[in-house]
Amino acid sequence: MAERDCWRAKVSTPPRGTTFLRTCFNGVNTLSGVGLLSIPYALSEGGWFSIMLLFLVAILCCYTGQLLRRCMDADTHIQTYPDIGGLAFGAKGRTLVSTFIYLELYLVAVEFLILEGDNLTKLFPDTCFHIGGHKVGGKQGFVLLTALAILPTVWLRSLALLAYLSAGGVLASVVLVVSVAWVGAADGVGFHEKGVLWNWTGLPIAVSLYTFCYGGHAVFPTLRNSMRERSQFSQVLYVSFILSTITYGSMAVFGYLMYGQNLMSQVTLNLPDNNLSSKIAIYTTLINPITKYAIIVSPIATDLEEKFSLQNSRLIRLLLRTGLVISTVVVALTVPFFGYVMAFIGSFLSVSACFLFPCLCYLKICRAYRSFGAELMLIGAIIAMGASVAVIGTYTSVKQIVEHMHRV
């Protein structure tokens, strides 16, 4: 009880709140992130039949999102995902959940910067920079420029304001899918690749990437608590997952039909260099991280501000958030392997945040383990599947990262 009282003491009075529509924009923007670029590559790794696993992952992630919502309903003072872990398993549960979800969000932010560097280098291949008398390669320089462009959005604390950025992110995702489809339909690429029906060896990577695409659970408590009418959060989840699955499924099919087994980790890297639609797709890709970065790092920054009681010190908060951005730049420049890093995030971190933690916390908080039935069997199956994907997918992705680093 003392621990729960400690949590309550830290809770500040909630703001007036964001509307249902704005929260939907934030939700869709959270889910339809950089995974949109790699979903065709994921399909090429698993084969055509693996698209059924994409839909299965979407359904299960939506269900576990609802489990998190039920956990939040059990105690109205829950503000963050770590609070759920703490309510279920005490201080150790809180620490474990915090470590996994904040590392996941942090690495997603790193992925945004890697993505920007890759695509800007494709647009301007011969660019180099001179900074402080030192020559910096084009990709590294573009990562630094992107960080400078993103930085002001990270200083915003209100999710109601970030919703305007999210609306731009949702529009950018739609434009990206349409642009890629236009390259195939009207710019000579065509949709002629047959691909393969099933690829067992690539399945761990495919499922890991599918899970990464729906890894928004770490942000869900923040979105729910930002709402004016929190009772509508279930509908927000349904809208977000349905719209995101439509865009993911469309992009996966278009990309695989266009390039088959030759797909790179980002479909934009396959597109022709000189076509207008290709340039629109790549420029749209460049907009996406600017609209999504802030909402991804917001839970990390907010938790650090609360932990160190920095809510009333504007300068220190700005320095903290700036430091977060700088650290992601360092990691992005150190491990610039987009697809492999994404697969690692999906298999090790997203699986834990999307499948394992929601199920285990729900069983403990709501004591669902006491009544044997269909729901308990479903939760058991999700835990077993999640554990399998975590072990196999993590081993495969780490092995590929190590092999790739040795080649560089």
C-alpha positions in Angstrom: 0.0 0.0 0.0 2.8 2.4 0.8 4.3 1.9 -2.7 0.9 2.6 -4.3 0.5 5.7 -2.2 4.0 6.8 -3.4 2.8 6.5 -7.0 -0.3 8.5 -6.2 1.7 11.3 -4.6 3.6 11.7 -7.9 0.5 12.0 -10.0 -0.2 15.5 -11.1 -3.7 16.8 -12.0 -4.5 15.7 -15.6 -4.9 18.4 -18.2 -8.2 19.2 -19.9 -7.4 16.4 -22.4 -7.3 15.7 -26.0 -10.3 14.9 -28.1 -11.2 11.5 -29.5 -10.2 12.5 -33.0 -6.8 13.9 -31.9 -6.1 10.8 -29.9 -6.9 8.7 -33.0 -4.4 10.7 -34.9 -1.8 10.1 -32.2 -2.7 6.4 -32.1 -2.5 5.8 -35.8 0.7 7.9 -36.0 2.2 5.7 -33.2 1.5 2.5 -35.0 2.1 3.5 -38.6 5.7 4.4 -38.2 8.9 3.3 -39.9 7.6 -0.2 -40.0 5.7 0.9 -43.1 8.9 1.0 -45.0 10.1 -2.5 -44.0 6.8 -4.3 -44.2 7.4 -5.4 -47.9 10.8 -6.7 -46.8 9.2 -8.6 -44.0 6.7 -10.2 -46.4 9.6 -11.1 -48.7 11.3 -12.8 -45.8 8.3 -14.9 -44.8 6.6 -15.4 -48.2 3.0 -14.7 -49.3 1.3 -16.9 -46.7 3.1 -15.0 -43.9 0.7 -12.1 -44.5 -1.8 -14.1 -42.5 0.7 -13.7 -39.6 0.6 -10.0 -40.1 -3.2 -10.0 -39.5 -2.8 -12.4 -36.6 -0.2 -10.1 -34.9 -2.5 -7.1 -35.5 -5.4 -8.9 -33.8 -3.4 -10.1 -30.9 -1.7 -6.7 -30.3 -5.1 -5.0 -30.4 -6.3 -7.6 -27.8 -3.3 -7.1 -25.5 -3.8 -3.3 -25.9 -7.3 -3.9 -24.4 -5.7 -5.9 -21.6 -3.6 -2.9 -20.8 -6.7 -0.8 -20.8 -8.3 -3.1 -18.3 -5.3 -3.0 -16.1 -5.5 0.9 -16.2 -9.2 0.7 -15.3 -8.3 -1.3 -12.2 -6.5 1.7 -10.7 -7.4 5.2 -11.8 -4.0 6.5 -10.6 -2.0 4.5 -13.2 -0.3 7.0 -15.5 2.4 5.0 -17.4 3.1 1.4 -18.5 5.7 1.0 -15.7 2.9 1.8 -13.2 1.1 -1.2 -14.5 4.1 -3.4 -14.0 4.5 -1.9 -10.5 0.9 -2.6 -9.6 1.2 -6.2 -10.7 4.6 -7.2 -9.4 5.9 -4.4 -7.2 9.1 -2.5 -7.6 10.8 -5.3 -9.5 8.0 -5.5 -12.0 8.1 -1.7 -12.5 11.8 -1.7 -13.1 11.6 -4.6 -15.6 8.8 -3.1 -17.6 10.5 0.3 -17.6 13.7 -1.1 -18.9 12.1 -3.0 -21.7 9.6 -0.4 -23.0 11.9 2.6 -22.7 14.7 0.8 -24.4 12.2 -0.1 -27.2 11.0 3.5 -27.6 14.6 4.7 -27.5 15.7 2.3 -30.2 12.7 3.2 -32.4 13.9 6.9 -32.1 17.3 5.7 -33.2 15.7 3.9 -36.2 14.1 7.2 -37.3 17.5 8.8 -37.6 19.0 5.8 -39.4 16.1 6.0 -41.8 16.7 9.7 -42.5 20.4 9.1 -43.1 19.7 6.3 -45.6 17.1 8.1 -47.6 18.8 11.5 -47.8 21.9 9.7 -48.9 19.9 8.1 -51.7 18.6 11.5 -52.8 22.0 13.3 -52.5 24.6 10.5 -52.9 27.7 12.7 -53.3 27.1 15.0 -50.4 29.7 15.6 -47.6 29.9 18.0 -44.8 32.7 19.9 -43.1 32.0 20.5 -39.4 34.6 22.1 -37.1 37.3 21.5 -39.7 36.5 17.8 -40.0 35.0 16.1 -43.0 31.8 14.2 -42.3 30.2 11.7 -44.6 26.9 12.4 -46.2 24.9 9.8 -44.2 26.4 11.0 -40.9 25.8 14.6 -41.7 22.2 14.0 -42.7 21.6 12.2 -39.3 22.9 15.3 -37.5 20.8 17.7 -39.6 17.7 15.6 -39.0 18.3 15.7 -35.2 18.5 19.5 -35.4 15.2 19.6 -37.3 13.5 17.2 -34.8 14.8 18.9 -31.6 12.1 21.6 -31.3 9.3 19.0 -31.5 10.8 17.1 -28.6 10.5 20.2 -26.4 6.7 20.1 -26.7 5.0 18.4 -23.7 1.3 18.6 -24.7 -0.1 15.6 -26.7 -2.9 17.9 -27.9 -0.3 20.0 -29.7 1.6 16.9 -30.9 -1.7 15.7 -32.4 -1.3 18.3 -35.2 2.1 16.7 -36.0 0.4 13.3 -35.9 -2.2 14.4 -38.4 0.6 15.2 -40.7 2.2 11.9 -40.0 -1.0 10.0 -40.9 -1.3 11.9 -44.1 2.3 11.2 -44.9 1.8 7.5 -44.4 -1.1 7.6 -46.9 0.9 9.6 -49.4 3.8 7.1 -49.1 1.6 4.1 -49.9 0.0 5.9 -52.9 3.4 7.0 -54.2 4.9 3.5 -54.0 1.8 2.1 -55.7 2.1 4.8 -58.4 5.7 3.8 -59.1 4.6 0.2 -59.8 1.5 1.2 -61.8 2.7 4.1 -63.9 6.5 4.4 -63.8 7.5 1.2 -65.5 8.2 -1.0 -62.5 5.0 -3.1 -62.7 3.6 -5.7 -60.3 5.1 -8.8 -62.0 7.1 -10.5 -59.2 5.7 -13.8 -58.0 7.7 -14.2 -54.9 7.5 -17.4 -52.8 4.5 -18.8 -50.9 6.4 -19.7 -47.7 9.9 -19.2 -46.4 10.7 -21.0 -43.2 14.2 -19.6 -42.8 13.0 -16.0 -43.0 9.9 -16.5 -40.8 11.6 -15.4 -37.5 12.6 -12.1 -39.1 9.2 -11.6 -40.7 7.3 -12.1 -37.5 9.7 -9.9 -35.6 9.2 -7.1 -38.1 5.4 -7.6 -38.0 5.4 -7.3 -34.2 7.6 -4.2 -34.5 5.0 -2.6 -36.7 2.3 -2.8 -33.9 4.6 -2.0 -31.0 2.8 1.0 -29.7 1.9 -0.4 -26.3 4.5 1.6 -24.5 2.7 4.8 -25.6 -0.9 3.5 -25.0 -1.1 4.5 -21.3 0.2 8.0 -22.2 -2.4 8.3 -24.9 -5.3 7.1 -22.7 -4.4 9.5 -19.9 -4.2 12.4 -22.3 -7.8 11.9 -23.3 -10.7 14.1 -22.3 -13.0 11.0 -22.3 -10.9 8.1 -21.2 -13.8 5.7 -21.6 -13.4 6.1 -25.4 -9.9 4.6 -25.4 -11.1 1.2 -26.6 -12.6 2.8 -29.7 -9.3 4.6 -30.3 -7.5 1.3 -30.2 -9.9 -0.3 -32.8 -9.6 2.7 -35.1 -5.9 2.8 -34.8 -5.3 -0.9 -35.5 -7.8 -1.1 -38.4 -6.4 1.9 -40.2 -2.8 0.9 -39.6 -3.4 -2.7 -40.8 -4.9 -1.3 -44.0 -1.8 0.7 -44.8 0.6 -2.0 -43.7 -1.2 -4.7 -45.8 -1.4 -2.5 -48.8 2.3 -1.5 -48.7 3.4 -5.1 -48.1 1.5 -6.4 -51.2 2.5 -3.5 -53.5 6.2 -3.7 -52.5 6.4 -7.5 -52.8 4.7 -7.5 -56.2 7.1 -4.9 -57.4 10.4 -6.2 -56.2 9.9 -9.7 -54.9 12.9 -11.3 -53.2 15.1 -8.3 -54.2 13.5 -6.0 -51.6 15.9 -4.0 -49.4 15.3 -3.2 -45.7 13.4 0.0 -46.8 11.3 -0.2 -49.9 12.2 3.4 -50.8 15.8 2.2 -51.4 14.5 0.0 -54.2 12.7 2.8 -56.0 14.1 4.4 -59.2 16.1 7.5 -58.6 14.7 9.9 -61.2 10.9 9.4 -61.1 8.8 12.1 -59.5 6.7 9.6 -57.6 9.8 8.0 -56.2 11.0 11.4 -55.0 7.6 12.1 -53.5 7.8 8.7 -51.6 11.3 9.4 -50.3 10.5 13.0 -49.3 7.4 11.8 -47.6 9.5 9.2 -45.8 11.7 12.1 -44.6 8.7 13.9 -43.1 7.5 10.9 -41.1 10.3 10.8 -38.4 9.8 14.6 -37.8 6.1 13.9 -37.0 6.6 10.8 -34.9 9.9 11.2 -33.0 8.5 13.5 -30.3 5.5 11.3 -29.4 7.8 8.2 -29.2 10.3 9.8 -26.8 7.6 11.6 -24.8 7.0 8.8 -22.3 10.8 8.5 -21.6 11.2 12.2 -21.1 8.1 12.4 -18.9 9.2 9.6 -16.7 12.7 11.0 -16.2 11.2 14.4 -15.4 8.9 12.9 -12.8 11.7 10.7 -11.3 14.0 13.7 -10.8 11.2 16.2 -10.0 12.0 18.4 -13.0 8.4 19.4 -13.9 8.9 23.0 -12.6 12.3 23.6 -14.1 11.9 24.5 -17.8 15.6 24.9 -18.5 16.5 21.5 -17.0 13.7 19.8 -18.9 14.9 21.3 -22.2 18.4 20.1 -21.5 17.2 16.6 -20.6 15.2 16.3 -23.8 18.0 17.7 -25.8 20.4 15.1 -24.2 18.0 12.3 -25.2 18.2 13.5 -28.8 22.0 13.7 -28.8 22.3 10.2 -27.4 20.1 8.7 -30.1 22.3 10.4 -32.7 25.4 8.7 -31.2 23.7 5.3 -31.3 22.4 5.8 -34.9 25.9 6.6 -36.1 27.4 3.6 -34.2 25.0 0.9 -35.4 23.5 2.0 -38.7 21.8 -1.3 -39.7 18.2 -0.4 -40.2 16.5 -3.8 -40.9 18.5 -5.8 -38.5 18.1 -3.3 -35.6 14.3 -3.2 -36.4 14.1 -7.0 -36.2 16.0 -7.0 -32.9 13.6 -4.4 -31.5 10.6 -6.4 -32.7 11.7 -9.8 -31.4 13.3 -8.9 -28.1 11.5 -5.7 -27.0 8.2 -5.3 -28.9 7.3 -9.0 -28.2 7.8 -8.4 -24.5 5.9 -5.1 -24.5 3.1 -6.2 -26.8 2.5 -9.8 -25.8 4.2 -11.0 -22.6 3.9 -8.0 -20.2 0.2 -7.2 -20.9 -0.8 -10.8 -20.4 1.2 -11.4 -17.3 0.1 -8.0 -15.7 -3.5 -8.6 -16.6 -3.4 -12.1 -15.0 -2.0 -10.7 -11.8 -3.9 -7.4 -11.5 -7.3 -8.7 -12.5 -6.7 -12.2 -11.1 -7.9 -13.7 -14.4 -5.8 -16.8 -13.7 -8.3 -17.9 -11.1 -11.0 -18.7 -13.6 -10.2 -21.3 -16.2 -11.8 -20.7 -19.5 -11.4 -19.6 -23.1 -9.8 -16.3 -22.2 -7.2 -17.9 -20.0 -6.4 -20.4 -22.7 -6.0 -17.6 -25.2 -3.7 -15.6 -22.9 -1.6 -18.8 -22.3 -1.3 -19.3 -26.1 -0.2 -15.7 -26.6 2.5 -16.0 -23.9 3.8 -19.2 -25.4 3.9 -17.7 -28.9 5.5 -14.5 -27.7 8.2 -16.4 -25.8 9.0 -18.5 -28.9 9.2 -15.5 -31.1 11.4 -13.7 -28.6 13.9 -16.5 -28.3 14.2 -17.4 -32.0 13.8 -13.9 -33.4 16.3 -12.3 -31.0 18.9 -15.0 -31.8 18.5 -14.6 -35.5 18.6 -10.7 -35.5 21.6 -10.5 -33.2 23.5 -13.0 -35.3 22.8 -10.9 -38.4 23.9 -7.7 -36.7 27.1 -9.2 -35.6 27.8 -10.7 -39.0 27.1 -7.4 -40.7 29.4 -5.5 -38.3 32.2 -7.9 -39.1 31.8 -7.2 -42.8 31.9 -3.4 -42.4 
